[in-house]
Amino acid sequence: MHEILSEVTGTVWQVMAPVGSRVAEGDTVLVVESMKMEIPVCAPCAGTVAALDVGEGDPVSDGQRVAAIAP
């Protein structure tokens, strides 16, 4: 299982790939709003979104796991 980590502190603005979604490497899984900027959080590899640890409106920290992808 591959972890997806937030690279910024902010708030989850939009979930683009819910649990069970197939994603390709580089696909946007969710978008974090930080300092009025929308920052995509992308899949590090192809697979299926196995877990979402956050939802829209949730605060996130830099380095926090936000999702996981199963091959």
PyMOL Python script that loads the backbone (N, CA, C, O; Angstrom):
from pymol import cmd

cmd.read_pdbstr("""\
ATOM      1  N   MET A   1       0.849  -1.171   0.000  1.00  0.00           N
ATOM      2  CA  MET A   1       0.000   0.000   0.000  1.00  0.00           C
ATOM      3  C   MET A   1       0.898   1.239   0.000  1.00  0.00           C
ATOM      4  O   MET A   1       1.877   1.305   0.743  1.00  0.00           O
ATOM      5  N   HIS A   2       0.557   2.211  -0.833  1.00  0.00           N
ATOM      6  CA  HIS A   2       1.328   3.448  -0.933  1.00  0.00           C
ATOM      7  C   HIS A   2       0.572   4.576  -0.231  1.00  0.00           C
ATOM      8  O   HIS A   2      -0.612   4.792  -0.487  1.00  0.00           O
ATOM      9  N   GLU A   3       1.261   5.285   0.648  1.00  0.00           N
ATOM     10  CA  GLU A   3       0.650   6.407   1.355  1.00  0.00           C
ATOM     11  C   GLU A   3       0.728   7.668   0.512  1.00  0.00           C
ATOM     12  O   GLU A   3       1.685   7.878  -0.233  1.00  0.00           O
ATOM     13  N   ILE A   4      -0.293   8.501   0.641  1.00  0.00           N
ATOM     14  CA  ILE A   4      -0.284   9.821   0.017  1.00  0.00           C
ATOM     15  C   ILE A   4      -0.229  10.827   1.155  1.00  0.00           C
ATOM     16  O   ILE A   4      -1.081  10.817   2.044  1.00  0.00           O
ATOM     17  N   LEU A   5       0.775  11.694   1.124  1.00  0.00           N
ATOM     18  CA  LEU A   5       0.979  12.680   2.179  1.00  0.00           C
ATOM     19  C   LEU A   5       0.704  14.078   1.660  1.00  0.00           C
ATOM     20  O   LEU A   5       0.983  14.388   0.502  1.00  0.00           O
ATOM     21  N   SER A   6       0.152  14.921   2.526  1.00  0.00           N
ATOM     22  CA  SER A   6      -0.025  16.326   2.177  1.00  0.00           C
ATOM     23  C   SER A   6       1.336  17.014   2.229  1.00  0.00           C
ATOM     24  O   SER A   6       2.139  16.762   3.127  1.00  0.00           O
ATOM     25  N   GLU A   7       1.579  17.871   1.267  1.00  0.00           N
ATOM     26  CA  GLU A   7       2.849  18.606   1.241  1.00  0.00           C
ATOM     27  C   GLU A   7       2.721  19.994   1.858  1.00  0.00           C
ATOM     28  O   GLU A   7       3.704  20.729   1.955  1.00  0.00           O
ATOM     29  N   VAL A   8       1.493  20.355   2.281  1.00  0.00           N
ATOM     30  CA  VAL A   8       1.258  21.676   2.864  1.00  0.00           C
ATOM     31  C   VAL A   8       0.272  21.562   4.023  1.00  0.00           C
ATOM     32  O   VAL A   8      -0.440  20.566   4.154  1.00  0.00           O
ATOM     33  N   THR A   9       0.243  22.594   4.855  1.00  0.00           N
ATOM     34  CA  THR A   9      -0.779  22.726   5.885  1.00  0.00           C
ATOM     35  C   THR A   9      -1.919  23.534   5.289  1.00  0.00           C
ATOM     36  O   THR A   9      -1.691  24.557   4.643  1.00  0.00           O
ATOM     37  N   GLY A  10      -3.132  23.081   5.502  1.00  0.00           N
ATOM     38  CA  GLY A  10      -4.284  23.790   4.952  1.00  0.00           C
ATOM     39  C   GLY A  10      -5.570  23.048   5.260  1.00  0.00           C
ATOM     40  O   GLY A  10      -5.683  22.359   6.274  1.00  0.00           O
ATOM     41  N   THR A  11      -6.549  23.201   4.359  1.00  0.00           N
ATOM     42  CA  THR A  11      -7.863  22.593   4.508  1.00  0.00           C
ATOM     43  C   THR A  11      -8.201  21.829   3.242  1.00  0.00           C
ATOM     44  O   THR A  11      -7.964  22.316   2.136  1.00  0.00           O
ATOM     45  N   VAL A  12      -8.756  20.625   3.399  1.00  0.00           N
ATOM     46  CA  VAL A  12      -9.184  19.861   2.221  1.00  0.00           C
ATOM     47  C   VAL A  12     -10.326  20.622   1.559  1.00  0.00           C
ATOM     48  O   VAL A  12     -11.376  20.843   2.163  1.00  0.00           O
ATOM     49  N   TRP A  13     -10.104  21.017   0.313  1.00  0.00           N
ATOM     50  CA  TRP A  13     -11.097  21.792  -0.425  1.00  0.00           C
ATOM     51  C   TRP A  13     -12.022  20.871  -1.210  1.00  0.00           C
ATOM     52  O   TRP A  13     -13.236  21.074  -1.232  1.00  0.00           O
ATOM     53  N   GLN A  14     -11.438  19.842  -1.863  1.00  0.00           N
ATOM     54  CA  GLN A  14     -12.254  18.959  -2.694  1.00  0.00           C
ATOM     55  C   GLN A  14     -11.599  17.581  -2.793  1.00  0.00           C
ATOM     56  O   GLN A  14     -10.391  17.468  -3.000  1.00  0.00           O
ATOM     57  N   VAL A  15     -12.418  16.536  -2.643  1.00  0.00           N
ATOM     58  CA  VAL A  15     -11.960  15.164  -2.879  1.00  0.00           C
ATOM     59  C   VAL A  15     -12.283  14.834  -4.328  1.00  0.00           C
ATOM     60  O   VAL A  15     -13.442  14.886  -4.739  1.00  0.00           O
ATOM     61  N   MET A  16     -11.265  14.497  -5.096  1.00  0.00           N
ATOM     62  CA  MET A  16     -11.435  14.217  -6.524  1.00  0.00           C
ATOM     63  C   MET A  16     -11.561  12.721  -6.808  1.00  0.00           C
ATOM     64  O   MET A  16     -12.147  12.338  -7.820  1.00  0.00           O
ATOM     65  N   ALA A  17     -11.025  11.874  -5.936  1.00  0.00           N
ATOM     66  CA  ALA A  17     -11.027  10.425  -6.154  1.00  0.00           C
ATOM     67  C   ALA A  17     -11.451   9.729  -4.860  1.00  0.00           C
ATOM     68  O   ALA A  17     -10.621   9.514  -3.977  1.00  0.00           O
ATOM     69  N   PRO A  18     -12.726   9.377  -4.740  1.00  0.00           N
ATOM     70  CA  PRO A  18     -13.187   8.700  -3.526  1.00  0.00           C
ATOM     71  C   PRO A  18     -12.645   7.274  -3.423  1.00  0.00           C
ATOM     72  O   PRO A  18     -12.073   6.751  -4.379  1.00  0.00           O
ATOM     73  N   VAL A  19     -12.825   6.660  -2.274  1.00  0.00           N
ATOM     74  CA  VAL A  19     -12.389   5.278  -2.055  1.00  0.00           C
ATOM     75  C   VAL A  19     -12.991   4.388  -3.142  1.00  0.00           C
ATOM     76  O   VAL A  19     -14.173   4.491  -3.469  1.00  0.00           O
ATOM     77  N   GLY A  20     -12.155   3.519  -3.686  1.00  0.00           N
ATOM     78  CA  GLY A  20     -12.587   2.612  -4.742  1.00  0.00           C
ATOM     79  C   GLY A  20     -12.278   3.108  -6.140  1.00  0.00           C
ATOM     80  O   GLY A  20     -12.399   2.353  -7.104  1.00  0.00           O
ATOM     81  N   SER A  21     -11.877   4.373  -6.266  1.00  0.00           N
ATOM     82  CA  SER A  21     -11.554   4.944  -7.579  1.00  0.00           C
ATOM     83  C   SER A  21     -10.223   4.417  -8.086  1.00  0.00           C
ATOM     84  O   SER A  21      -9.279   4.258  -7.311  1.00  0.00           O
ATOM     85  N   ARG A  22     -10.142   4.145  -9.382  1.00  0.00           N
ATOM     86  CA  ARG A  22      -8.869   3.801 -10.025  1.00  0.00           C
ATOM     87  C   ARG A  22      -8.178   5.109 -10.391  1.00  0.00           C
ATOM     88  O   ARG A  22      -8.804   6.016 -10.938  1.00  0.00           O
ATOM     89  N   VAL A  23      -6.894   5.203 -10.089  1.00  0.00           N
ATOM     90  CA  VAL A  23      -6.115   6.395 -10.418  1.00  0.00           C
ATOM     91  C   VAL A  23      -4.832   5.992 -11.132  1.00  0.00           C
ATOM     92  O   VAL A  23      -4.303   4.899 -10.926  1.00  0.00           O
ATOM     93  N   ALA A  24      -4.346   6.890 -11.968  1.00  0.00           N
ATOM     94  CA  ALA A  24      -3.055   6.720 -12.627  1.00  0.00           C
ATOM     95  C   ALA A  24      -2.028   7.557 -11.871  1.00  0.00           C
ATOM     96  O   ALA A  24      -2.393   8.476 -11.137  1.00  0.00           O
ATOM     97  N   GLU A  25      -0.763   7.246 -12.045  1.00  0.00           N
ATOM     98  CA  GLU A  25       0.291   8.046 -11.432  1.00  0.00           C
ATOM     99  C   GLU A  25       0.120   9.495 -11.862  1.00  0.00           C
ATOM    100  O   GLU A  25       0.002   9.784 -13.053  1.00  0.00           O
ATOM    101  N   GLY A  26       0.108  10.410 -10.892  1.00  0.00           N
ATOM    102  CA  GLY A  26      -0.020  11.831 -11.185  1.00  0.00           C
ATOM    103  C   GLY A  26      -1.439  12.361 -11.158  1.00  0.00           C
ATOM    104  O   GLY A  26      -1.634  13.575 -11.206  1.00  0.00           O
ATOM    105  N   ASP A  27      -2.453  11.477 -11.081  1.00  0.00           N
ATOM    106  CA  ASP A  27      -3.841  11.943 -10.989  1.00  0.00           C
ATOM    107  C   ASP A  27      -4.055  12.672  -9.671  1.00  0.00           C
ATOM    108  O   ASP A  27      -3.460  12.315  -8.655  1.00  0.00           O
ATOM    109  N   THR A  28      -4.905  13.694  -9.689  1.00  0.00           N
ATOM    110  CA  THR A  28      -5.238  14.427  -8.473  1.00  0.00           C
ATOM    111  C   THR A  28      -6.214  13.606  -7.638  1.00  0.00           C
ATOM    112  O   THR A  28      -7.275  13.212  -8.122  1.00  0.00           O
ATOM    113  N   VAL A  29      -5.852  13.350  -6.384  1.00  0.00           N
ATOM    114  CA  VAL A  29      -6.712  12.607  -5.466  1.00  0.00           C
ATOM    115  C   VAL A  29      -7.572  13.578  -4.665  1.00  0.00           C
ATOM    116  O   VAL A  29      -8.761  13.339  -4.455  1.00  0.00           O
ATOM    117  N   LEU A  30      -6.966  14.671  -4.221  1.00  0.00           N
ATOM    118  CA  LEU A  30      -7.718  15.711  -3.526  1.00  0.00           C
ATOM    119  C   LEU A  30      -6.995  17.035  -3.680  1.00  0.00           C
ATOM    120  O   LEU A  30      -5.842  17.095  -4.106  1.00  0.00           O
ATOM    121  N   VAL A  31      -7.707  18.098  -3.320  1.00  0.00           N
ATOM    122  CA  VAL A  31      -7.147  19.446  -3.431  1.00  0.00           C
ATOM    123  C   VAL A  31      -7.155  20.074  -2.045  1.00  0.00           C
ATOM    124  O   VAL A  31      -8.172  20.055  -1.351  1.00  0.00           O
ATOM    125  N   VAL A  32      -6.013  20.632  -1.646  1.00  0.00           N
ATOM    126  CA  VAL A  32      -5.874  21.315  -0.366  1.00  0.00           C
ATOM    127  C   VAL A  32      -5.804  22.812  -0.629  1.00  0.00           C
ATOM    128  O   VAL A  32      -5.077  23.265  -1.512  1.00  0.00           O
ATOM    129  N   GLU A  33      -6.571  23.576   0.150  1.00  0.00           N
ATOM    130  CA  GLU A  33      -6.494  25.031   0.068  1.00  0.00           C
ATOM    131  C   GLU A  33      -5.552  25.510   1.167  1.00  0.00           C
ATOM    132  O   GLU A  33      -5.727  25.183   2.341  1.00  0.00           O
ATOM    133  N   SER A  34      -4.550  26.290   0.766  1.00  0.00           N
ATOM    134  CA  SER A  34      -3.575  26.820   1.706  1.00  0.00           C
ATOM    135  C   SER A  34      -3.202  28.226   1.275  1.00  0.00           C
ATOM    136  O   SER A  34      -2.752  28.438   0.149  1.00  0.00           O
ATOM    137  N   MET A  35      -3.388  29.176   2.162  1.00  0.00           N
ATOM    138  CA  MET A  35      -3.055  30.574   1.881  1.00  0.00           C
ATOM    139  C   MET A  35      -3.729  31.046   0.588  1.00  0.00           C
ATOM    140  O   MET A  35      -3.117  31.719  -0.242  1.00  0.00           O
ATOM    141  N   LYS A  36      -5.024  30.667   0.440  1.00  0.00           N
ATOM    142  CA  LYS A  36      -5.863  31.061  -0.698  1.00  0.00           C
ATOM    143  C   LYS A  36      -5.395  30.474  -2.027  1.00  0.00           C
ATOM    144  O   LYS A  36      -5.787  30.951  -3.092  1.00  0.00           O
ATOM    145  N   MET A  37      -4.553  29.435  -1.962  1.00  0.00           N
ATOM    146  CA  MET A  37      -4.123  28.729  -3.174  1.00  0.00           C
ATOM    147  C   MET A  37      -4.669  27.312  -3.115  1.00  0.00           C
ATOM    148  O   MET A  37      -4.748  26.713  -2.042  1.00  0.00           O
ATOM    149  N   GLU A  38      -5.045  26.777  -4.269  1.00  0.00           N
ATOM    150  CA  GLU A  38      -5.519  25.398  -4.357  1.00  0.00           C
ATOM    151  C   GLU A  38      -4.354  24.520  -4.817  1.00  0.00           C
ATOM    152  O   GLU A  38      -3.808  24.718  -5.903  1.00  0.00           O
ATOM    153  N   ILE A  39      -3.983  23.556  -3.986  1.00  0.00           N
ATOM    154  CA  ILE A  39      -2.807  22.727  -4.247  1.00  0.00           C
ATOM    155  C   ILE A  39      -3.251  21.277  -4.423  1.00  0.00           C
ATOM    156  O   ILE A  39      -3.798  20.681  -3.494  1.00  0.00           O
ATOM    157  N   PRO A  40      -3.020  20.698  -5.615  1.00  0.00           N
ATOM    158  CA  PRO A  40      -3.420  19.305  -5.823  1.00  0.00           C
ATOM    159  C   PRO A  40      -2.510  18.343  -5.063  1.00  0.00           C
ATOM    160  O   PRO A  40      -1.300  18.548  -4.970  1.00  0.00           O
ATOM    161  N   VAL A  41      -3.118  17.296  -4.525  1.00  0.00           N
ATOM    162  CA  VAL A  41      -2.379  16.200  -3.905  1.00  0.00           C
ATOM    163  C   VAL A  41      -2.555  15.021  -4.857  1.00  0.00           C
ATOM    164  O   VAL A  41      -3.668  14.534  -5.058  1.00  0.00           O
ATOM    165  N   CYS A  42      -1.448  14.567  -5.440  1.00  0.00           N
ATOM    166  CA  CYS A  42      -1.501  13.609  -6.549  1.00  0.00           C
ATOM    167  C   CYS A  42      -1.085  12.203  -6.138  1.00  0.00           C
ATOM    168  O   CYS A  42      -0.347  12.004  -5.174  1.00  0.00           O
ATOM    169  N   ALA A  43      -1.582  11.239  -6.899  1.00  0.00           N
ATOM    170  CA  ALA A  43      -1.240   9.833  -6.674  1.00  0.00           C
ATOM    171  C   ALA A  43       0.217   9.588  -7.055  1.00  0.00           C
ATOM    172  O   ALA A  43       0.641   9.983  -8.141  1.00  0.00           O
ATOM    173  N   PRO A  44       0.992   8.942  -6.177  1.00  0.00           N
ATOM    174  CA  PRO A  44       2.396   8.658  -6.486  1.00  0.00           C
ATOM    175  C   PRO A  44       2.568   7.467  -7.430  1.00  0.00           C
ATOM    176  O   PRO A  44       3.653   7.236  -7.964  1.00  0.00           O
ATOM    177  N   CYS A  45       1.473   6.712  -7.630  1.00  0.00           N
ATOM    178  CA  CYS A  45       1.525   5.518  -8.482  1.00  0.00           C
ATOM    179  C   CYS A  45       0.109   5.178  -8.930  1.00  0.00           C
ATOM    180  O   CYS A  45      -0.866   5.719  -8.409  1.00  0.00           O
ATOM    181  N   ALA A  46       0.008   4.291  -9.886  1.00  0.00           N
ATOM    182  CA  ALA A  46      -1.302   3.822 -10.335  1.00  0.00           C
ATOM    183  C   ALA A  46      -1.850   2.810  -9.334  1.00  0.00           C
ATOM    184  O   ALA A  46      -1.088   2.089  -8.689  1.00  0.00           O
ATOM    185  N   GLY A  47      -3.174   2.763  -9.208  1.00  0.00           N
ATOM    186  CA  GLY A  47      -3.805   1.791  -8.322  1.00  0.00           C
ATOM    187  C   GLY A  47      -5.222   2.198  -7.997  1.00  0.00           C
ATOM    188  O   GLY A  47      -5.853   2.955  -8.736  1.00  0.00           O
ATOM    189  N   THR A  48      -5.715   1.691  -6.886  1.00  0.00           N
ATOM    190  CA  THR A  48      -7.069   1.973  -6.415  1.00  0.00           C
ATOM    191  C   THR A  48      -6.984   2.695  -5.083  1.00  0.00           C
ATOM    192  O   THR A  48      -6.227   2.287  -4.201  1.00  0.00           O
ATOM    193  N   VAL A  49      -7.757   3.768  -4.929  1.00  0.00           N
ATOM    194  CA  VAL A  49      -7.791   4.483  -3.652  1.00  0.00           C
ATOM    195  C   VAL A  49      -8.399   3.531  -2.619  1.00  0.00           C
ATOM    196  O   VAL A  49      -9.578   3.187  -2.700  1.00  0.00           O
ATOM    197  N   ALA A  50      -7.587   3.114  -1.656  1.00  0.00           N
ATOM    198  CA  ALA A  50      -8.009   2.142  -0.647  1.00  0.00           C
ATOM    199  C   ALA A  50      -8.508   2.814   0.627  1.00  0.00           C
ATOM    200  O   ALA A  50      -9.317   2.238   1.355  1.00  0.00           O
ATOM    201  N   ALA A  51      -8.032   4.031   0.902  1.00  0.00           N
ATOM    202  CA  ALA A  51      -8.425   4.734   2.121  1.00  0.00           C
ATOM    203  C   ALA A  51      -8.317   6.230   1.905  1.00  0.00           C
ATOM    204  O   ALA A  51      -7.391   6.716   1.255  1.00  0.00           O
ATOM    205  N   LEU A  52      -9.277   6.950   2.459  1.00  0.00           N
ATOM    206  CA  LEU A  52      -9.205   8.411   2.545  1.00  0.00           C
ATOM    207  C   LEU A  52      -9.254   8.736   4.026  1.00  0.00           C
ATOM    208  O   LEU A  52     -10.223   8.399   4.705  1.00  0.00           O
ATOM    209  N   ASP A  53      -8.226   9.382   4.527  1.00  0.00           N
ATOM    210  CA  ASP A  53      -8.151   9.690   5.952  1.00  0.00           C
ATOM    211  C   ASP A  53      -8.762  11.043   6.289  1.00  0.00           C
ATOM    212  O   ASP A  53      -8.893  11.387   7.463  1.00  0.00           O
ATOM    213  N   VAL A  54      -9.136  11.809   5.276  1.00  0.00           N
ATOM    214  CA  VAL A  54      -9.688  13.149   5.473  1.00  0.00           C
ATOM    215  C   VAL A  54     -10.888  13.337   4.550  1.00  0.00           C
ATOM    216  O   VAL A  54     -11.068  12.599   3.582  1.00  0.00           O
ATOM    217  N   GLY A  55     -11.700  14.335   4.870  1.00  0.00           N
ATOM    218  CA  GLY A  55     -12.841  14.687   4.031  1.00  0.00           C
ATOM    219  C   GLY A  55     -12.823  16.170   3.741  1.00  0.00           C
ATOM    220  O   GLY A  55     -12.003  16.908   4.288  1.00  0.00           O
ATOM    221  N   GLU A  56     -13.723  16.606   2.883  1.00  0.00           N
ATOM    222  CA  GLU A  56     -13.790  18.022   2.527  1.00  0.00           C
ATOM    223  C   GLU A  56     -14.043  18.853   3.779  1.00  0.00           C
ATOM    224  O   GLU A  56     -14.923  18.539   4.581  1.00  0.00           O
ATOM    225  N   GLY A  57     -13.262  19.917   3.933  1.00  0.00           N
ATOM    226  CA  GLY A  57     -13.374  20.801   5.082  1.00  0.00           C
ATOM    227  C   GLY A  57     -12.455  20.447   6.238  1.00  0.00           C
ATOM    228  O   GLY A  57     -12.327  21.225   7.183  1.00  0.00           O
ATOM    229  N   ASP A  58     -11.811  19.282   6.180  1.00  0.00           N
ATOM    230  CA  ASP A  58     -10.917  18.866   7.263  1.00  0.00           C
ATOM    231  C   ASP A  58      -9.576  19.593   7.184  1.00  0.00           C
ATOM    232  O   ASP A  58      -9.061  19.822   6.089  1.00  0.00           O
ATOM    233  N   PRO A  59      -9.007  19.957   8.332  1.00  0.00           N
ATOM    234  CA  PRO A  59      -7.659  20.534   8.329  1.00  0.00           C
ATOM    235  C   PRO A  59      -6.620  19.436   8.117  1.00  0.00           C
ATOM    236  O   PRO A  59      -6.801  18.305   8.566  1.00  0.00           O
ATOM    237  N   VAL A  60      -5.529  19.778   7.429  1.00  0.00           N
ATOM    238  CA  VAL A  60      -4.412  18.845   7.233  1.00  0.00           C
ATOM    239  C   VAL A  60      -3.106  19.561   7.545  1.00  0.00           C
ATOM    240  O   VAL A  60      -2.999  20.781   7.418  1.00  0.00           O
ATOM    241  N   SER A  61      -2.120  18.778   7.956  1.00  0.00           N
ATOM    242  CA  SER A  61      -0.790  19.305   8.261  1.00  0.00           C
ATOM    243  C   SER A  61       0.201  18.824   7.223  1.00  0.00           C
ATOM    244  O   SER A  61      -0.022  17.810   6.562  1.00  0.00           O
ATOM    245  N   ASP A  62       1.287  19.548   7.083  1.00  0.00           N
ATOM    246  CA  ASP A  62       2.377  19.144   6.198  1.00  0.00           C
ATOM    247  C   ASP A  62       2.884  17.776   6.637  1.00  0.00           C
ATOM    248  O   ASP A  62       3.217  17.585   7.807  1.00  0.00           O
ATOM    249  N   GLY A  63       2.945  16.826   5.711  1.00  0.00           N
ATOM    250  CA  GLY A  63       3.437  15.494   6.014  1.00  0.00           C
ATOM    251  C   GLY A  63       2.390  14.524   6.522  1.00  0.00           C
ATOM    252  O   GLY A  63       2.692  13.351   6.738  1.00  0.00           O
ATOM    253  N   GLN A  64       1.164  14.988   6.718  1.00  0.00           N
ATOM    254  CA  GLN A  64       0.088  14.125   7.208  1.00  0.00           C
ATOM    255  C   GLN A  64      -0.380  13.170   6.120  1.00  0.00           C
ATOM    256  O   GLN A  64      -0.540  13.570   4.967  1.00  0.00           O
ATOM    257  N   ARG A  65      -0.601  11.907   6.482  1.00  0.00           N
ATOM    258  CA  ARG A  65      -1.180  10.956   5.524  1.00  0.00           C
ATOM    259  C   ARG A  65      -2.633  11.350   5.284  1.00  0.00           C
ATOM    260  O   ARG A  65      -3.400  11.533   6.229  1.00  0.00           O
ATOM    261  N   VAL A  66      -3.004  11.479   4.012  1.00  0.00           N
ATOM    262  CA  VAL A  66      -4.376  11.854   3.669  1.00  0.00           C
ATOM    263  C   VAL A  66      -5.114  10.734   2.951  1.00  0.00           C
ATOM    264  O   VAL A  66      -6.345  10.714   2.938  1.00  0.00           O
ATOM    265  N   ALA A  67      -4.371   9.796   2.351  1.00  0.00           N
ATOM    266  CA  ALA A  67      -4.990   8.688   1.624  1.00  0.00           C
ATOM    267  C   ALA A  67      -3.968   7.580   1.430  1.00  0.00           C
ATOM    268  O   ALA A  67      -2.781   7.738   1.715  1.00  0.00           O
ATOM    269  N   ALA A  68      -4.471   6.446   0.933  1.00  0.00           N
ATOM    270  CA  ALA A  68      -3.597   5.320   0.606  1.00  0.00           C
ATOM    271  C   ALA A  68      -4.086   4.679  -0.684  1.00  0.00           C
ATOM    272  O   ALA A  68      -5.285   4.626  -0.954  1.00  0.00           O
ATOM    273  N   ILE A  69      -3.130   4.190  -1.477  1.00  0.00           N
ATOM    274  CA  ILE A  69      -3.438   3.551  -2.755  1.00  0.00           C
ATOM    275  C   ILE A  69      -2.934   2.114  -2.716  1.00  0.00           C
ATOM    276  O   ILE A  69      -1.794   1.847  -2.337  1.00  0.00           O
ATOM    277  N   ALA A  70      -3.811   1.195  -3.117  1.00  0.00           N
ATOM    278  CA  ALA A  70      -3.425  -0.211  -3.258  1.00  0.00           C
ATOM    279  C   ALA A  70      -3.107  -0.466  -4.723  1.00  0.00           C
ATOM    280  O   ALA A  70      -3.792   0.053  -5.604  1.00  0.00           O
ATOM    281  N   PRO A  71      -2.078  -1.256  -4.995  1.00  0.00           N
ATOM    282  CA  PRO A  71      -1.718  -1.520  -6.397  1.00  0.00           C
ATOM    283  C   PRO A  71      -2.815  -2.272  -7.144  1.00  0.00           C
ATOM    284  O   PRO A  71      -2.664  -2.568  -8.329  1.00  0.00           O
TER     285      PRO A  71
END
""", "prot")
cmd.dss("prot")
cmd.show_as("cartoon", "prot")
cmd.util.cbc("prot")
cmd.orient("prot")
